[in-house]
Amino acid sequence: MSDIKNFDRMFRLNGKVALVTGGSRGLGLHTATAFLLAGAKKVFVSARKNEGEQGIDQAVEKLNKLPVSGKAVGIASNVADTDAIERLVKEVQKTDEKLDILVCNAGATWGGPFDPTPDWGTQKVLDLNVRGVFNLTRLFAPLLEKAGTRTDPSRIIIVSSTAGTTVPHVGEHGTIMYSVSKAAAHHLSRQLAVELGPRNITTNTVAPGFFPSKLANGLIENLGGQKSLEDHNPRKRLGEPEDIAGVMVYLASPAASYVNGEDIAVDGGVRYAAGRQSKL
């Protein structure tokens, strides 16, 4: 028999404090929900707006109805802006002197044909998906370092995309700079793994494929609709909330304390399927 210590807590987040950017909807909301269900003490949810059907307020209200002892706290912030990130850090510090888990999930996309690509679209994507992620990790690193230990490091999880390792969409519905920004996120994760590992902070990347969401639904329709994409996927479906919840809890839990600098694709294996480009 192997001596596996504390197996009953291996996939738990008991007592942890987390921050999820872009946490008011989609993958971010799935992640915040999973963290609370896994025992997190507090989950800060950040997004640009408090109001509206996709805003922070409605998300926090839903999260705080979960049958758990932990609580969700909403903070409005535009994490493409460095000053706003600094204010976000100060808001967290008002109640918590350390942070166990940082999920960099907020993202932007832009798509269209190559030649008329507007520069503002490129700037928007790079400012949030690359500069924003770098500055989030840089400015929250001191709080993460306070929480991490040699046996239980703090965690940075960067939500990227399978577009960061493939060439998924060119032509009329091309997403070249989005894909480039996600490739940058993958390599940023590797850099941070080496830079911050000695400070008891691990960094990993989660690369989802298509999950129906406000961000993805337009492109899903442009590519022939959900049924067409499901038929092409080896698993014959698109992503579901449980798929992202499982991998995020794993990376944030004691089970992944020695996983650092890795990319985990959550796409049903579709990035390996042949012939997709011929359908664009």
C-alpha positions in Angstrom: 0.0 0.0 0.0 1.3 3.5 -0.9 1.3 6.2 1.8 -0.9 8.8 0.2 -1.4 11.6 2.7 -4.7 13.5 3.1 -6.4 11.9 0.1 -9.8 13.1 1.4 -8.7 16.7 0.9 -6.8 16.1 -2.4 -9.5 17.7 -4.5 -10.8 20.2 -2.0 -10.2 24.0 -1.7 -11.2 24.3 2.0 -10.4 27.7 3.4 -9.0 29.1 0.1 -9.4 32.6 -1.2 -9.7 33.0 -5.0 -10.1 35.7 -7.6 -11.7 35.0 -10.9 -11.6 37.7 -13.6 -14.4 37.6 -16.1 -16.3 35.7 -13.5 -19.8 37.0 -14.0 -20.7 34.6 -16.9 -19.5 31.7 -19.0 -16.3 29.8 -18.0 -15.6 32.3 -15.2 -18.9 31.8 -13.6 -18.6 28.0 -13.9 -15.2 28.3 -12.2 -16.4 30.5 -9.4 -19.2 28.1 -8.8 -16.9 25.1 -8.7 -14.5 26.7 -6.3 -17.3 27.5 -3.8 -18.7 23.9 -4.1 -15.1 22.6 -3.5 -14.9 24.4 -0.2 -13.3 27.8 -1.0 -13.9 30.4 1.8 -14.2 33.3 -0.5 -14.3 33.9 -4.3 -13.8 37.4 -5.6 -15.6 37.8 -8.9 -14.4 40.6 -11.2 -16.0 41.9 -14.4 -16.3 45.3 -16.1 -19.9 46.1 -15.0 -22.0 45.5 -11.9 -25.3 45.9 -13.7 -27.2 43.9 -16.3 -28.0 40.3 -17.0 -24.3 39.4 -17.5 -23.0 41.8 -14.8 -21.4 41.0 -11.4 -24.4 41.6 -9.2 -26.5 38.9 -10.8 -23.6 36.4 -10.7 -22.8 37.1 -7.0 -26.5 36.8 -6.1 -26.6 33.3 -7.7 -23.3 32.2 -6.2 -24.4 33.2 -2.7 -27.4 31.0 -3.0 -25.3 27.9 -3.2 -25.6 25.5 -0.2 -22.0 26.2 1.0 -20.3 28.2 3.8 -18.1 30.2 1.4 -19.2 33.5 -0.1 -18.8 35.4 -3.4 -17.8 39.0 -3.5 -18.1 41.2 -6.6 -15.6 43.9 -7.7 -16.0 45.8 -10.9 -12.8 46.2 -12.8 -11.5 46.6 -16.3 -8.4 44.3 -16.2 -7.1 45.6 -19.5 -6.2 48.8 -17.6 -3.2 48.7 -15.3 -4.5 51.4 -13.0 -7.8 49.4 -12.6 -5.8 46.3 -11.7 -4.0 48.3 -9.0 -7.3 49.4 -7.6 -8.5 45.8 -7.7 -5.5 44.7 -5.7 -6.3 47.3 -3.1 -10.0 46.3 -2.9 -8.9 42.7 -2.2 -6.4 43.9 0.4 -9.2 45.6 2.3 -10.4 42.3 3.6 -7.7 39.7 2.8 -3.9 40.1 3.1 -3.2 37.1 0.9 -4.7 35.3 -2.2 -4.5 31.6 -2.8 -5.8 31.3 -6.4 -5.8 33.8 -9.2 -7.8 32.8 -12.4 -7.0 35.1 -15.3 -10.2 34.4 -17.3 -11.3 37.7 -18.7 -10.7 37.9 -22.5 -11.6 39.7 -25.7 -11.9 38.5 -29.3 -12.1 40.0 -32.7 -12.7 38.3 -36.0 -12.9 39.2 -39.7 -11.1 39.1 -43.0 -7.4 39.8 -43.0 -6.8 42.8 -45.1 -9.3 45.3 -43.5 -8.4 44.3 -39.9 -8.7 47.5 -37.9 -5.9 48.3 -35.5 -8.3 49.0 -32.7 -9.4 45.4 -32.8 -5.8 44.2 -32.5 -5.1 46.6 -29.6 -8.3 45.5 -27.8 -7.3 41.8 -28.0 -3.7 42.3 -27.0 -4.4 44.7 -24.2 -6.7 42.3 -22.4 -5.5 38.9 -23.4 -1.7 39.6 -23.0 -0.9 42.8 -21.2 -3.8 42.5 -18.9 -2.9 38.9 -17.9 0.8 39.9 -17.4 -0.1 42.8 -15.2 -2.7 40.8 -13.2 -0.1 38.2 -12.3 2.6 40.8 -11.6 0.5 43.0 -9.3 -1.1 40.1 -7.4 2.2 38.2 -7.0 2.9 39.6 -3.6 -0.5 38.5 -2.2 -0.1 35.0 -3.8 3.4 34.7 -2.4 2.1 35.4 1.1 -0.4 32.5 0.8 1.9 29.9 -0.9 4.1 27.3 0.9 6.5 24.7 -0.4 3.9 21.9 0.0 0.9 24.0 -0.9 1.8 26.6 -3.4 -0.6 29.4 -4.5 -2.0 29.0 -8.0 -2.2 31.1 -11.2 -4.5 29.6 -13.8 -4.6 31.4 -17.2 -7.6 30.6 -19.3 -6.4 30.5 -22.9 -7.8 28.7 -25.9 -7.0 25.8 -28.2 -6.6 28.6 -30.7 -3.3 29.3 -29.0 -1.8 26.0 -30.4 -3.7 25.7 -33.7 -4.7 27.8 -36.7 -8.4 27.4 -36.4 -10.0 30.3 -38.3 -8.7 32.2 -41.3 -10.4 33.8 -44.2 -13.8 35.5 -43.8 -14.1 34.7 -40.1 -10.4 34.8 -39.3 -9.2 35.3 -35.7 -5.5 35.7 -36.3 -4.7 38.2 -33.6 -6.9 36.4 -31.1 -5.0 33.2 -31.8 -1.7 35.0 -31.5 -2.8 36.5 -28.1 -3.7 33.0 -26.8 -0.3 31.6 -28.0 1.3 34.5 -26.0 -0.8 33.5 -23.0 0.5 29.9 -23.2 4.1 31.0 -23.3 3.5 33.6 -20.6 2.4 30.7 -18.4 5.6 28.9 -19.0 7.6 32.0 -18.2 5.7 32.6 -15.0 6.1 28.9 -14.0 9.9 29.4 -13.9 9.8 33.0 -12.5 7.3 32.4 -9.7 7.8 28.8 -8.9 10.6 29.6 -6.4 8.1 31.9 -4.7 5.7 29.0 -4.1 3.4 30.0 -6.9 2.5 27.7 -9.8 1.2 28.8 -13.1 -0.7 26.7 -15.6 -2.9 27.2 -18.7 -6.3 25.8 -19.4 -7.2 25.9 -23.1 -10.9 25.3 -23.8 -12.4 24.5 -27.1 -15.9 25.6 -27.9 -18.2 26.1 -24.9 -21.5 27.7 -25.8 -21.3 31.2 -24.3 -21.9 34.9 -25.2 -18.2 35.1 -26.4 -18.3 32.0 -28.5 -21.9 31.8 -29.8 -21.4 34.2 -32.7 -18.4 32.3 -34.1 -20.2 29.0 -33.5 -23.0 30.2 -35.8 -20.6 31.5 -38.4 -18.9 28.1 -38.5 -22.2 26.3 -39.3 -23.9 26.1 -35.9 -23.6 23.9 -32.8 -24.7 20.7 -34.5 -22.0 21.0 -37.2 -19.3 21.5 -34.6 -20.6 18.7 -32.4 -20.5 16.3 -35.4 -16.9 17.2 -36.1 -15.8 16.7 -32.5 -14.5 13.2 -31.5 -16.7 13.4 -28.4 -19.7 14.5 -30.5 -20.5 17.4 -28.3 -19.3 20.8 -27.2 -18.0 21.7 -23.7 -20.3 21.7 -20.7 -19.9 23.5 -17.3 -18.8 20.3 -15.6 -15.9 20.0 -18.0 -14.3 23.3 -17.1 -15.2 22.9 -13.4 -13.3 19.7 -13.0 -10.0 20.8 -14.5 -10.1 24.2 -12.7 -10.7 22.5 -9.3 -7.9 20.0 -10.1 -5.4 22.7 -10.9 -6.3 24.8 -7.8 -6.3 21.8 -5.4 -3.6 19.9 -3.6 -3.7 17.3 -6.3 -1.9 19.7 -8.7 0.6 21.1 -6.2 3.5 19.8 -8.4 2.0 20.7 -11.8 3.7 23.8 -13.1 3.9 25.4 -16.6 1.5 23.0 -18.2 -1.2 23.5 -20.8 -4.4 21.4 -20.5 -6.7 21.4 -23.5 -10.4 20.9 -22.7 -11.9 20.4 -26.2 -12.8 16.7 -26.6 -9.8 16.2 -28.8 -11.1 18.3 -31.7 -7.8 20.1 -32.2 -6.4 16.8 -33.6 -9.3 16.1 -35.9 -8.3 16.4 -39.6 -10.1 18.4 -42.3 -11.5 21.2 -40.3 -9.9 23.9 -42.4 -11.6 22.7 -45.6 -15.0 23.6 -44.0 -14.2 27.2 -43.5 
